[in-house]
């Protein structure tokens, strides 16, 4: 059964209104997001990701077209009504001296509280659920300003979740975080989408991470067109390769990664041995400094790869290396 869209656009055009006139960044956008979907918005710097998110959340006016939330045009909602439908986490970090984690999260309940901002039993129950879902119980009483960037981001996501809206937008939620913390944030977003059936749209530049963890990806190409699907389909149809053009780098659609364009040296190497993992990383090490890995022995220097060492068979020499760093040193020394 087809799900009803919680968010939909028709012929949407976003951009800026300047003294000289309107400047379109993205136009003729037609898409739908259903409850429980988690979608990553990607594209080159300046392509319009943030502008689109701000337009969809009514923080900026859009230039043309329509946006519908729960089947109703966004223009028919008041600001109060929109605050019950859409929450957004921006890249800017808030500074709230002397506020605890729990108090920052509680700010998300403001659209639901009375004029005086009193927290009811219902609000308290919702906050307890959110703190538990985001695994923030152990630091709930700590000062927000004392937290690490990763912890602060989780708190801001929890604040958005406490707002209890069917839609959450996030602009670059993994920026400035180390890899495990980035993964932790994406895991939390997936959990929110799955368990709370919240529609989540967020922007990111972390392709390696997104391709493995995001269920669905939207890519804005160089012409401003929006392409949607799972990461693997976007690799196979060439969308990723053609959306991030750069003179010094290219997208390798065999392993789904961006790589440096290298002028390979004439020397070639053939890797033999049964350790597939060590052969993989050996090949990568050689390639990134400009050496070719051949599929044929003929005309290539042989490197035997074993679980504990590498052996270079060069002319009549047999050189044993205990690390890839030593391997490169030997290769550079004899200029294979």
C-alpha positions in Angstrom: 0.0 0.0 0.0 1.4 3.4 -1.0 2.1 5.7 1.9 0.7 9.2 2.0 3.4 11.9 1.7 4.0 13.9 4.8 6.0 16.4 2.7 5.6 17.1 -1.0 6.8 19.7 -3.5 5.4 20.6 -6.9 7.5 22.6 -9.4 9.4 24.2 -6.4 11.9 26.9 -7.1 14.3 28.1 -4.4 16.9 30.8 -4.3 17.2 34.5 -3.3 15.5 37.7 -4.1 18.1 40.4 -4.8 17.7 44.1 -5.6 18.4 43.2 -9.2 15.8 40.4 -9.2 15.3 36.8 -8.4 18.3 34.4 -8.4 17.2 30.8 -8.9 19.4 28.1 -7.4 17.1 25.1 -7.8 14.0 24.9 -9.9 11.2 22.5 -11.0 11.7 20.3 -7.9 9.0 17.6 -7.5 9.4 15.1 -4.7 7.7 13.3 -1.9 8.8 12.2 1.6 6.8 9.7 3.5 6.7 9.0 7.3 9.7 7.0 8.5 11.9 7.9 5.5 15.5 9.0 6.2 17.0 10.8 3.2 20.5 12.3 2.8 20.7 15.4 0.6 24.1 15.7 -1.2 25.7 17.9 -3.8 28.7 20.1 -4.5 29.4 23.2 -2.3 27.0 26.0 -3.2 24.5 23.8 -5.1 21.6 24.8 -2.8 21.3 22.2 -0.1 21.0 24.6 2.8 18.7 26.9 0.8 16.4 24.0 0.1 16.3 22.9 3.7 15.6 26.5 4.9 12.9 26.9 2.3 11.2 23.6 3.2 11.2 24.6 6.9 9.8 28.1 6.1 12.9 29.9 7.4 13.3 31.4 4.0 10.7 32.2 1.3 10.8 30.1 -1.9 10.5 31.7 -5.3 7.9 29.6 -7.0 5.9 26.4 -6.9 4.3 24.7 -3.9 5.2 22.9 -0.7 2.6 20.6 0.9 2.7 19.2 4.5 0.2 16.5 5.3 -1.6 17.4 2.0 -2.0 21.1 2.9 -0.2 24.0 1.3 2.5 25.3 3.6 1.2 28.9 3.1 -2.0 28.0 4.9 -0.2 27.2 8.2 0.5 29.7 10.8 4.0 29.8 12.4 2.6 28.2 15.5 1.1 25.4 13.4 4.4 24.9 11.5 6.3 24.6 14.8 4.2 21.5 15.5 5.0 20.0 12.1 8.6 20.8 11.3 11.7 21.0 13.4 15.2 21.9 12.2 18.8 21.4 13.4 21.1 24.0 11.8 24.9 24.0 11.6 25.2 26.9 14.1 26.0 25.8 17.6 23.9 27.4 20.4 25.5 28.9 23.5 23.4 28.5 26.6 25.5 29.1 29.8 24.3 27.2 32.9 21.7 25.2 30.9 21.8 21.5 31.6 21.4 18.9 28.8 17.9 18.1 30.0 17.0 21.8 30.0 18.2 22.3 26.4 16.2 19.3 25.3 13.2 20.7 27.1 13.3 23.8 24.9 11.9 21.6 22.2 8.6 21.4 24.1 8.0 25.2 23.8 5.5 24.8 20.9 3.4 22.5 23.1 3.6 24.4 26.4 1.3 27.1 27.7 1.9 30.9 27.5 4.0 30.6 30.7 6.0 27.7 29.4 5.0 25.3 32.1 6.1 21.7 31.7 3.2 19.3 32.3 3.4 15.6 33.2 2.8 14.8 29.5 5.8 17.0 28.6 8.0 15.3 31.2 7.0 11.9 29.9 7.9 12.9 26.4 11.3 14.3 27.5 12.1 11.1 29.4 11.3 9.1 26.2 13.5 11.3 24.1 16.5 11.3 26.5 16.2 7.5 26.7 16.0 7.1 22.9 19.0 9.3 22.4 21.0 7.5 25.2 21.6 10.8 27.0 20.5 9.7 30.5 24.0 9.6 31.9 24.7 13.2 31.0 21.2 14.7 31.4 22.3 16.9 34.3 25.6 18.0 32.9 26.0 21.5 31.5 25.4 21.6 27.8 28.3 24.0 27.1 30.8 21.5 28.7 30.0 18.7 26.2 32.0 17.5 23.2 30.8 18.4 19.7 29.4 14.9 19.2 27.4 15.1 22.5 26.1 18.5 21.7 24.9 17.3 18.3 23.0 14.5 19.9 21.4 16.9 22.4 20.3 19.2 19.6 18.8 16.2 17.7 17.0 15.2 20.9 15.7 18.8 21.3 14.2 18.5 17.8 12.7 15.1 18.6 11.2 16.6 21.8 9.4 19.1 19.6 7.4 16.0 18.5 7.1 16.9 14.8 6.5 14.5 11.9 9.4 16.1 10.0 12.9 16.9 11.0 15.4 18.7 8.8 19.2 18.8 9.7 21.9 20.8 7.9 25.2 19.0 8.0 24.7 17.1 11.3 28.0 15.2 11.1 30.2 18.3 10.5 33.3 18.5 12.7 32.8 15.1 14.2 35.2 12.1 14.1 34.2 9.0 12.2 32.7 7.0 15.1 30.7 10.0 16.2 29.5 10.6 12.7 28.3 7.0 12.6 26.7 7.4 16.0 24.7 10.4 14.7 23.5 8.5 11.6 22.6 5.5 13.7 20.5 7.8 16.0 18.7 9.3 13.0 17.9 5.9 11.6 16.5 4.9 15.0 14.3 8.0 15.1 13.0 7.4 11.6 12.4 3.7 12.2 10.9 3.8 15.7 9.1 7.2 15.7 8.2 7.2 11.9 9.5 10.7 11.6 10.5 11.8 8.1 14.1 13.0 8.2 15.9 15.0 5.5 19.5 16.0 6.2 22.4 17.3 4.2 26.0 15.9 4.2 29.3 15.7 2.3 30.4 12.4 3.9 29.9 10.2 0.8 31.9 7.2 2.1 29.7 7.2 5.3 26.4 8.0 3.6 26.8 5.3 0.9 27.0 2.7 3.7 24.5 4.0 6.2 21.8 6.2 4.6 18.8 4.3 3.3 18.1 6.8 0.5 20.1 9.6 -1.1 19.1 12.7 -3.0 21.9 14.3 -5.2 21.8 17.7 -6.7 23.9 17.7 -9.9 25.8 20.5 -11.6 22.7 21.6 -13.6 20.6 21.9 -10.4 18.6 18.7 -11.1 17.6 16.5 -8.2 18.2 12.7 -8.4 16.8 10.4 -5.8 17.4 6.7 -5.0 19.5 4.3 -3.1 23.3 4.9 -3.2 24.0 1.9 -5.3 21.5 2.9 -8.1 23.0 6.4 -8.2 26.5 4.8 -8.6 25.3 2.5 -11.4 23.5 5.1 -13.4 26.4 7.5 -13.3 24.7 10.2 -11.1 27.5 10.3 -8.5 30.3 10.3 -11.1 28.8 13.2 -13.0 27.6 15.3 -10.0 31.0 15.9 -8.5 33.4 16.8 -11.3 36.9 17.9 -10.4 40.1 18.2 -12.5 42.2 16.4 -9.9 39.9 13.7 -8.7 37.5 11.1 -10.1 34.8 8.7 -8.8 35.7 5.0 -9.0 32.4 3.3 -9.6 34.1 -0.1 -8.9 34.5 0.6 -5.2 32.3 3.6 -4.8 35.0 6.1 -3.7 36.5 9.3 -4.8 40.2 9.1 -5.8 43.0 11.2 -6.9 43.9 11.2 -10.6 47.5 9.9 -10.7 50.0 9.7 -13.5 51.2 6.2 -12.9 54.9 5.4 -13.0 56.1 2.9 -15.6 56.9 0.3 -12.9 54.3 -2.4 -12.4 53.8 -4.9 -9.6 52.1 -8.3 -9.4 50.7 -9.3 -6.0 50.6 -13.0 -5.2 49.5 -14.8 -2.0 46.3 -15.8 -0.4 45.7 -13.0 2.1 43.0 -11.0 0.3 42.8 -8.2 2.9 46.5 -7.6 2.9 46.6 -7.7 -0.9 43.8 -5.1 -1.0 45.7 -2.6 1.2 49.0 -3.3 -0.5 47.4 -2.4 -3.8 46.0 0.8 -2.4 49.3 1.8 -0.9 51.1 1.3 -4.2 48.4 3.0 -6.2 48.3 6.2 -4.1 52.0 6.8 -4.7 51.8 6.1 -8.4 52.7 2.5 -8.9 50.5 0.2 -11.0 49.2 -3.2 -9.8 49.1 -5.6 -12.7 46.9 -8.6 -13.2 49.7 -10.4 -15.1 53.1 -11.5 -13.9 54.8 -10.7 -17.3 56.8 -7.5 -17.1 55.9 -6.9 -13.4 57.9 -7.1 -10.2 56.4 -9.7 -7.9 55.4 -9.0 -4.3 54.6 -12.1 -2.2 51.9 -11.1 0.3 51.7 -13.3 3.4 50.0 -12.8 6.9 53.2 -11.6 8.5 55.4 -10.0 5.8 55.9 -8.8 2.2 58.6 -10.2 0.0 59.8 -8.3 -3.1 61.3 -10.4 -5.8 63.2 -7.9 -7.9 65.7 -9.3 -10.4 67.9 -11.6 -8.3 67.1 -9.8 -5.1 64.7 -11.0 -2.4 63.7 -8.3 0.1 61.6 -9.0 3.2 59.5 -6.2 4.5 57.6 -6.2 7.8 55.4 -3.2 7.0 54.0 -1.4 4.0 56.1 1.6 4.9 59.2 -0.5 4.7 57.9 -1.9 1.4 57.6 1.5 -0.1 61.0 2.4 1.1 62.6 -0.6 -0.6 60.7 0.1 -3.8 61.8 3.8 -3.9 65.4 2.7 -3.1 65.8 0.3 -6.0 63.5 2.3 -8.3 61.8 -0.8 -9.5 
